[in-house]
Each structure stands twice: as C-alpha cells, then as structure tokens.
Amino acid sequence: MSDSKKTTDHKEIKKWAEEHGGVPSVIKGTEDDGGGEGVLRIHFPKKSDDNSSFEEISWDEFFKEFENSKLALLHDPDGVFNKLVSRD
C-alpha cells in the first residue's frame, strides 16, 4: 500500500479505472432522498462475484457526486487496491 496514490483528477481516475476493467457505479438501495446517487464505487464486473448489488452510472453522474461529496480516489498502480476517501 506504500505505492498507493491519492488523486482527485477526473481524467486520471477514469483512465485508471478503465485500464483495470472498472466502471462507475453505485451500490443499489443506498440513494438518499435529496437526489444523491448513493454510495459510489468503482466496480470491477469481471472480478466480482456479486454484480447484482451494483448499478452502473455514467462518468458524469459519478463525478458530480464525487465532487459534491468531496472525495478522492486512493489507488495503487496495479489495480489491486482502490478506495474512495475524503479529500481531507
């Protein structure tokens, strides 16, 4: 994890996710009443045993919620680890 990188750059996040088979998603059933998308994730359908819990969304929707929630992506270059974290 010492090689992990924290970023908020949309182009970098999208490129990293797509290079590793990731898609912008929300966890189904976590939407809020205020119109929020729900709990954001970069989901890896080909690596997952549970694709039914995730709903793919557009990158525009993903980044809108990403910015509203003031998140950053913590990830490793090899695509083994990723986590959405607070920017603080």
C-alpha positions as a printed NumPy array, in Angstrom:
array([[  0.   ,   0.   ,   0.   ],
       [  3.019,   2.277,   0.212],
       [  2.76 ,   2.742,  -3.559],
       [ -0.822,   3.988,  -3.295],
       [ -1.665,   7.339,  -4.808],
       [ -4.423,   9.764,  -3.848],
       [ -5.998,  11.779,  -6.662],
       [ -8.996,  13.946,  -7.486],
       [ -8.147,  14.304, -11.188],
       [-11.168,  13.082, -13.189],
       [ -9.181,  12.095, -16.277],
       [ -6.663,  10.151, -14.218],
       [ -9.401,   8.345, -12.275],
       [-11.336,   7.395, -15.395],
       [ -8.195,   6.225, -17.201],
       [ -7.034,   4.14 , -14.214],
       [-10.468,   2.542, -13.749],
       [-10.963,   1.69 , -17.411],
       [ -7.437,   0.263, -17.742],
       [ -8.305,  -2.187, -14.944],
       [-11.862,  -3.035, -16.088],
       [-13.641,  -0.694, -13.673],
       [-16.923,   1.106, -14.26 ],
       [-18.548,   3.954, -12.307],
       [-21.259,   2.535, -10.063],
       [-23.44 ,   2.999,  -7.038],
       [-24.456,   0.365,  -4.548],
       [-28.145,  -0.348,  -5.155],
       [-30.53 ,   0.807,  -2.443],
       [-28.234,   3.467,  -0.987],
       [-29.736,   6.502,  -2.737],
       [-30.777,   9.351,  -0.461],
       [-33.98 ,  11.387,  -0.521],
       [-32.064,  14.505,  -1.53 ],
       [-31.391,  13.231,  -5.035],
       [-27.903,  11.879,  -4.359],
       [-26.686,   8.941,  -6.4  ],
       [-25.97 ,   6.677,  -3.445],
       [-22.732,   5.108,  -2.265],
       [-20.19 ,   5.484,  -5.06 ],
       [-17.856,   2.717,  -6.109],
       [-15.635,   1.838,  -8.991],
       [-16.908,  -1.647,  -9.693],
       [-14.979,  -4.359, -11.498],
       [-17.669,  -6.626, -13.021],
       [-15.229,  -9.217, -14.395],
       [-13.578,  -9.597, -10.98 ],
       [-16.759,  -9.64 ,  -8.881],
       [-18.912, -12.491,  -7.652],
       [-21.77 , -10.083,  -6.83 ],
       [-22.666,  -7.869,  -9.769],
       [-26.318,  -7.639,  -8.684],
       [-25.536,  -5.185,  -5.855],
       [-24.123,  -2.574,  -8.213],
       [-25.756,  -0.23 , -10.687],
       [-23.552,   1.247, -13.373],
       [-23.86 ,   5.022, -13.817],
       [-22.267,   7.454, -16.265],
       [-18.932,   9.048, -15.557],
       [-20.703,  12.429, -15.499],
       [-23.031,  11.224, -12.731],
       [-20.125,   9.633, -10.882],
       [-18.013,  12.789, -10.923],
       [-20.928,  15.033,  -9.974],
       [-21.445,  13.008,  -6.787],
       [-17.663,  12.645,  -6.353],
       [-17.319,  16.444,  -6.259],
       [-20.445,  17.021,  -4.143],
       [-19.101,  14.579,  -1.553],
       [-15.55 ,  15.996,  -1.744],
       [-13.98 ,  12.607,  -2.4  ],
       [-10.596,  11.445,  -3.67 ],
       [ -9.514,   8.093,  -5.066],
       [ -6.814,   6.191,  -3.22 ],
       [ -5.427,   3.535,  -5.576],
       [ -2.391,   1.5  ,  -6.473],
       [ -0.884,   1.452,  -9.96 ],
       [ -1.547,  -2.279, -10.446],
       [ -5.316,  -2.062,  -9.934],
       [ -5.33 ,  -4.341,  -6.9  ],
       [ -6.468,  -1.713,  -4.393],
       [ -8.814,   1.264,  -4.6  ],
       [-10.938,   3.187,  -2.152],
       [-12.916,   6.414,  -2.31 ],
       [-11.84 ,   8.575,   0.645],
       [-12.376,  12.07 ,   1.984],
       [-10.132,  14.717,   0.461],
       [ -9.163,  15.965,   3.939]])
